[in-house]
């Protein structure tokens, strides 16, 4: 598979006050089923804390073998379920960037 056809996704989540753990657990529940998808190559989950440690944002770094694999992911029951649960817990809409390679290794 040509590296250039891989799809990279960055997703940022900004929980409402006191919703950090709920948001974290919903995303954590996505890790194993997504990694089990045939077209998923990387599904890594990170957090960023502000100085006070209270203001947390969560970030996913995802790599799919091609756009068909990303579409398959978005049609899974675990994806639909997480999207329906997480939206009301966030301060603002999920920030999603879908990237294709210009020059990457």
Secondary structure, DSSP 4 states (H G I P E B T S, - for coil): --GGG-EEEEEEEEBPTT-HHHHHHHHHHHHHHHHTSTTEEEEEEEEEE-TTS-SEEEEEEEEESSHHHHHHHHTSHHHHHHHHHHGGGBSS--EEEEEE-SS--
